């Protein structure tokens, strides 16, 4: 199978797809759509799509380029929470993006969605929403 640019390394393997399906609340089709959009984001930023597994998109670009995030007033917080960046810079990887769409999916359990909603408001990460967290709003 070849992509439009003829670079086969930009594709997700069946094994990768199966592994993601095991741990996320997304169908194979939804994961493939997420992958297609990830490649699109990389192309917008003139990134080498053959390295799609290893690349990260800076938080500001991810939010600006992804329609679901652009209008979300909590987009920065969502990226901060879901980003797996070791630099704690909110940059997003493909896995982070899949995680985001899994949380947003209607099949995701309500308690999981509630955990994300709580984390958005728990700015200081102390597992409670106090005066300081409210002040951040």
One Martini backbone bead per residue (centre of mass of N, CA, C, O) as a GRO file, in nm:
protein
  137
    1UNK     BB    1   0.097   0.036   0.023
    2UNK     BB    2   0.043   0.375  -0.086
    3UNK     BB    3   0.097   0.690  -0.082
    4UNK     BB    4   0.080   0.983  -0.253
    5UNK     BB    5   0.409   1.008  -0.231
    6UNK     BB    6   0.523   0.693  -0.218
    7UNK     BB    7   0.555   0.650   0.102
    8UNK     BB    8   0.540   0.368   0.298
    9UNK     BB    9   0.643   0.479   0.593
   10UNK     BB   10   0.358   0.642   0.656
   11UNK     BB   11   0.242   0.385   0.757
   12UNK     BB   12   0.034   0.180   0.930
   13UNK     BB   13   0.038  -0.099   1.089
   14UNK     BB   14  -0.140  -0.367   1.187
   15UNK     BB   15   0.000  -0.395   1.460
   16UNK     BB   16  -0.038  -0.105   1.552
   17UNK     BB   17  -0.342  -0.098   1.526
   18UNK     BB   18  -0.401  -0.331   1.725
   19UNK     BB   19  -0.263  -0.202   1.973
   20UNK     BB   20  -0.442   0.048   1.987
   21UNK     BB   21  -0.720  -0.093   2.008
   22UNK     BB   22  -0.663  -0.225   2.292
   23UNK     BB   23  -0.620   0.084   2.446
   24UNK     BB   24  -0.869   0.207   2.297
   25UNK     BB   25  -1.182   0.395   2.191
   26UNK     BB   26  -1.118   0.283   1.890
   27UNK     BB   27  -1.139   0.225   1.577
   28UNK     BB   28  -0.975   0.149   1.301
   29UNK     BB   29  -1.089   0.386   1.139
   30UNK     BB   30  -1.024   0.608   1.350
   31UNK     BB   31  -0.720   0.564   1.351
   32UNK     BB   32  -0.673   0.616   1.051
   33UNK     BB   33  -0.780   0.906   1.063
   34UNK     BB   34  -0.575   1.007   1.265
   35UNK     BB   35  -0.330   0.944   1.089
   36UNK     BB   36  -0.406   1.122   0.850
   37UNK     BB   37  -0.406   1.385   1.019
   38UNK     BB   38  -0.114   1.370   1.113
   39UNK     BB   39   0.014   1.386   0.835
   40UNK     BB   40  -0.112   1.658   0.769
   41UNK     BB   41   0.027   1.817   0.994
   42UNK     BB   42   0.315   1.760   0.900
   43UNK     BB   43   0.286   1.888   0.621
   44UNK     BB   44   0.219   2.178   0.718
   45UNK     BB   45   0.528   2.164   0.864
   46UNK     BB   46   0.742   2.021   0.684
   47UNK     BB   47   0.763   1.723   0.757
   48UNK     BB   48   0.892   1.402   0.794
   49UNK     BB   49   0.674   1.141   0.739
   50UNK     BB   50   0.871   0.893   0.785
   51UNK     BB   51   0.881   1.006   1.111
   52UNK     BB   52   0.593   1.000   1.257
   53UNK     BB   53   0.656   0.840   1.528
   54UNK     BB   54   0.884   1.069   1.641
   55UNK     BB   55   0.710   1.312   1.621
   56UNK     BB   56   0.643   1.652   1.711
   57UNK     BB   57   0.404   1.897   1.806
   58UNK     BB   58   0.361   2.192   1.887
   59UNK     BB   59   0.118   2.315   2.069
   60UNK     BB   60   0.044   2.569   1.901
   61UNK     BB   61   0.014   2.408   1.630
   62UNK     BB   62  -0.191   2.196   1.713
   63UNK     BB   63  -0.414   2.397   1.782
   64UNK     BB   64  -0.419   2.559   1.509
   65UNK     BB   65  -0.457   2.282   1.312
   66UNK     BB   66  -0.693   2.173   1.505
   67UNK     BB   67  -1.021   2.216   1.513
   68UNK     BB   68  -1.091   2.089   1.800
   69UNK     BB   69  -0.885   2.305   1.943
   70UNK     BB   70  -0.919   2.603   1.855
   71UNK     BB   71  -1.214   2.642   2.021
   72UNK     BB   72  -1.073   2.552   2.286
   73UNK     BB   73  -1.020   2.688   2.602
   74UNK     BB   74  -0.851   2.401   2.696
   75UNK     BB   75  -0.615   2.320   2.505
   76UNK     BB   76  -0.361   2.359   2.674
   77UNK     BB   77  -0.439   2.164   2.903
   78UNK     BB   78  -0.479   1.912   2.737
   79UNK     BB   79  -0.190   1.899   2.635
   80UNK     BB   80  -0.052   1.891   2.911
   81UNK     BB   81  -0.191   1.621   3.000
   82UNK     BB   82  -0.142   1.433   2.725
   83UNK     BB   83   0.145   1.478   2.714
   84UNK     BB   84   0.466   1.286   2.666
   85UNK     BB   85   0.665   1.494   2.724
   86UNK     BB   86   0.976   1.531   2.880
   87UNK     BB   87   0.960   1.865   2.865
   88UNK     BB   88   0.679   1.982   2.937
   89UNK     BB   89   0.548   2.139   2.648
   90UNK     BB   90   0.280   2.003   2.503
   91UNK     BB   91   0.364   1.829   2.300
   92UNK     BB   92   0.267   1.623   2.016
   93UNK     BB   93   0.188   1.303   1.939
   94UNK     BB   94   0.035   1.050   1.801
   95UNK     BB   95  -0.044   0.914   2.068
   96UNK     BB   96  -0.170   1.170   2.190
   97UNK     BB   97  -0.387   1.203   1.973
   98UNK     BB   98  -0.526   0.934   2.019
   99UNK     BB   99  -0.593   0.988   2.312
  100UNK     BB  100  -0.773   1.228   2.264
  101UNK     BB  101  -0.984   1.081   2.078
  102UNK     BB  102  -1.057   0.873   2.291
  103UNK     BB  103  -1.173   1.065   2.503
  104UNK     BB  104  -1.389   1.194   2.291
  105UNK     BB  105  -1.523   0.940   2.264
  106UNK     BB  106  -1.830   0.786   2.312
  107UNK     BB  107  -1.687   0.509   2.427
  108UNK     BB  108  -1.590   0.648   2.658
  109UNK     BB  109  -1.584   0.659   2.973
  110UNK     BB  110  -1.710   0.877   3.201
  111UNK     BB  111  -1.481   0.854   3.415
  112UNK     BB  112  -1.256   0.936   3.219
  113UNK     BB  113  -1.371   1.212   3.144
  114UNK     BB  114  -1.374   1.317   3.435
  115UNK     BB  115  -1.069   1.309   3.480
  116UNK     BB  116  -1.002   1.518   3.264
  117UNK     BB  117  -1.178   1.746   3.369
  118UNK     BB  118  -1.040   1.767   3.641
  119UNK     BB  119  -0.747   1.819   3.536
  120UNK     BB  120  -0.805   2.090   3.403
  121UNK     BB  121  -0.869   2.230   3.699
  122UNK     BB  122  -0.594   2.101   3.817
  123UNK     BB  123  -0.331   2.296   3.797
  124UNK     BB  124  -0.140   2.181   4.050
  125UNK     BB  125  -0.181   1.857   4.089
  126UNK     BB  126  -0.336   1.783   4.394
  127UNK     BB  127  -0.630   1.643   4.366
  128UNK     BB  128  -0.757   1.940   4.383
  129UNK     BB  129  -0.998   2.209   4.402
  130UNK     BB  130  -0.891   2.525   4.460
  131UNK     BB  131  -0.824   2.851   4.486
  132UNK     BB  132  -0.587   2.847   4.283
  133UNK     BB  133  -0.746   2.716   4.051
  134UNK     BB  134  -0.965   2.931   4.028
  135UNK     BB  135  -0.767   3.169   3.969
  136UNK     BB  136  -0.677   3.057   3.684
  137UNK     BB  137  -0.957   3.122   3.540
   0.00000   0.00000   0.00000
